[in-house]
Amino acid sequence: MIDRYKDQIAMSLKKKYINKFMRFVLAACTATSMTSVGVAVAGESSSGSSLPVGGCASNLVFVVPGSANTASFFPETVPHGAGTTGIAYRLNATPGVSARMIPFNSAWPVGVVSYSDSYAMGLDKAMGIIAREAQACPSARISLFGYSEGADIAAGVVEAINAHRGPVGPERFGSAALMANPSRGFNGALAWGSASPGEALRPVKDYGVLAERVLEICNAGDVVCDTDHVAPTMNAMNTPVLQDSALLRGQVAWDKVVEWLGSAGPATLPAMVAETPGMLVGWAVHGSYLMPGDGLDAGESFLRAHFV
């Protein structure tokens, strides 16, 4: 009897998130098309300051798109990316707020760059842009918003600021909203979403005294930020190997492959097979935050609550 109800609940969740995922894909395609048009029409340079003419905004928000949603040559001043396009436009329309994108090479899903290299390039780009803008407006408060890989990068910036090795000192940090963060974990950050406390794909970041101004947004079943509840066995293999591999470049982390094979036991393969359905549904959940009233709205509200 219990198994029958578990199956019914699982099917219900799958239908719910698959339907949400299809709506997300349609919205993302529309946003991407609009972004492409916006980039072509605007023709803005990615160099120089995005500060409003005539003075500095009191709040500078740096928006970091997710994987495959930005490129290093995209203009910093043109909002782009699924979900991040809308929030950047809305923030820029708010008096006293200036939003700027963090473009970086996010093409790791197609195998031309590894996740580790993509993350490192994104973090370096974020540090540089934030330092430049913060220097131009020395009284402005600095906030961040990131989705998926962008949340991982934004989390890295917060960690650096807390450790006094970031682009600004901790006294200038406003807040950060991290949606579907691959480095979510037990670090004192505030939480929003249906996921219970747990860990994600990558090592958790240390926010230190800034944790109470960081919002981790994660829904239950998200394979990226709720990984230890969805596919822990798959993650034990996938993350170490895939994050350092770029297949189209012929880059494979063979040392990680050998290490994983040495640690695998008789129960490993059956566990991976059992986790596969949840992992597939988990990718649909990963795209569910962009619906009205979900994580995107929660993140924006959190940022606004900390503006000066």
FENKA-V614812 format. One record per residue. N is the residue number from 1. RES is the residue in three letters. BURIAL is # if it has 9 or more other C-alpha atoms within 8 Angstrom, else .. Layout:
# FENKA-V614812
N;RES;BURIAL
N;RES;BURIAL
This chain:
# FENKA-V614812
1;MET;.
2;ILE;.
3;ASP;.
4;ARG;.
5;TYR;.
6;LYS;.
7;ASP;.
8;GLN;.
9;ILE;.
10;ALA;.
11;MET;.
12;SER;.
13;LEU;.
14;LYS;#
15;LYS;.
16;LYS;.
17;TYR;#
18;ILE;#
19;ASN;.
20;LYS;#
21;PHE;#
22;MET;.
23;ARG;.
24;PHE;#
25;VAL;.
26;LEU;.
27;ALA;#
28;ALA;#
29;CYS;.
30;THR;.
31;ALA;#
32;THR;#
33;SER;.
34;MET;.
35;THR;#
36;SER;.
37;VAL;.
38;GLY;#
39;VAL;#
40;ALA;.
41;VAL;.
42;ALA;.
43;GLY;.
44;GLU;.
45;SER;.
46;SER;#
47;SER;.
48;GLY;.
49;SER;.
50;SER;#
51;LEU;#
52;PRO;.
53;VAL;.
54;GLY;.
55;GLY;.
56;CYS;.
57;ALA;#
58;SER;#
59;ASN;#
60;LEU;#
61;VAL;#
62;PHE;#
63;VAL;#
64;VAL;#
65;PRO;#
66;GLY;#
67;SER;#
68;ALA;#
69;ASN;#
70;THR;#
71;ALA;#
72;SER;.
73;PHE;.
74;PHE;#
75;PRO;#
76;GLU;#
77;THR;#
78;VAL;#
79;PRO;#
80;HIS;#
81;GLY;#
82;ALA;#
83;GLY;#
84;THR;#
85;THR;#
86;GLY;.
87;ILE;#
88;ALA;#
89;TYR;#
90;ARG;.
91;LEU;#
92;ASN;#
93;ALA;.
94;THR;.
95;PRO;.
96;GLY;.
97;VAL;#
98;SER;#
99;ALA;#
100;ARG;#
101;MET;#
102;ILE;#
103;PRO;#
104;PHE;#
105;ASN;#
106;SER;#
107;ALA;#
108;TRP;#
109;PRO;.
110;VAL;.
111;GLY;#
112;VAL;#
113;VAL;#
114;SER;#
115;TYR;#
116;SER;.
117;ASP;#
118;SER;#
119;TYR;#
120;ALA;.
121;MET;#
122;GLY;#
123;LEU;#
124;ASP;.
125;LYS;#
126;ALA;#
127;MET;#
128;GLY;#
129;ILE;#
130;ILE;#
131;ALA;#
132;ARG;#
133;GLU;#
134;ALA;#
135;GLN;.
136;ALA;.
137;CYS;#
138;PRO;.
139;SER;.
140;ALA;#
141;ARG;#
142;ILE;#
143;SER;#
144;LEU;#
145;PHE;#
146;GLY;#
147;TYR;#
148;SER;#
149;GLU;#
150;GLY;#
151;ALA;#
152;ASP;#
153;ILE;#
154;ALA;#
155;ALA;#
156;GLY;#
157;VAL;#
158;VAL;#
159;GLU;#
160;ALA;#
161;ILE;#
162;ASN;#
163;ALA;.
164;HIS;#
165;ARG;#
166;GLY;#
167;PRO;#
168;VAL;#
169;GLY;#
170;PRO;#
171;GLU;.
172;ARG;#
173;PHE;#
174;GLY;#
175;SER;#
176;ALA;#
177;ALA;#
178;LEU;#
179;MET;#
180;ALA;#
181;ASN;#
182;PRO;#
183;SER;#
184;ARG;#
185;GLY;#
186;PHE;#
187;ASN;#
188;GLY;.
189;ALA;#
190;LEU;#
191;ALA;.
192;TRP;#
193;GLY;#
194;SER;.
195;ALA;#
196;SER;.
197;PRO;.
198;GLY;#
199;GLU;#
200;ALA;#
201;LEU;#
202;ARG;.
203;PRO;.
204;VAL;#
205;LYS;#
206;ASP;.
207;TYR;#
208;GLY;#
209;VAL;.
210;LEU;#
211;ALA;#
212;GLU;#
213;ARG;#
214;VAL;#
215;LEU;#
216;GLU;#
217;ILE;#
218;CYS;#
219;ASN;#
220;ALA;#
221;GLY;#
222;ASP;#
223;VAL;#
224;VAL;#
225;CYS;#
226;ASP;#
227;THR;#
228;ASP;#
229;HIS;.
230;VAL;#
231;ALA;#
232;PRO;#
233;THR;#
234;MET;#
235;ASN;#
236;ALA;#
237;MET;#
238;ASN;#
239;THR;#
240;PRO;#
241;VAL;#
242;LEU;#
243;GLN;#
244;ASP;#
245;SER;#
246;ALA;#
247;LEU;#
248;LEU;.
249;ARG;.
250;GLY;.
251;GLN;#
252;VAL;#
253;ALA;#
254;TRP;.
255;ASP;.
256;LYS;#
257;VAL;#
258;VAL;.
259;GLU;.
260;TRP;#
261;LEU;.
262;GLY;.
263;SER;.
264;ALA;.
265;GLY;.
266;PRO;.
267;ALA;.
268;THR;#
269;LEU;.
270;PRO;.
271;ALA;#
272;MET;#
273;VAL;.
274;ALA;.
275;GLU;#
276;THR;#
277;PRO;.
278;GLY;#
279;MET;#
280;LEU;.
281;VAL;#
282;GLY;#
283;TRP;#
284;ALA;#
285;VAL;#
286;HIS;#
287;GLY;#
288;SER;#
289;TYR;#
290;LEU;#
291;MET;#
292;PRO;.
293;GLY;.
294;ASP;#
295;GLY;#
296;LEU;#
297;ASP;#
298;ALA;#
299;GLY;#
300;GLU;#
301;SER;.
302;PHE;#
303;LEU;#
304;ARG;.
305;ALA;.
306;HIS;.
307;PHE;.
308;VAL;.
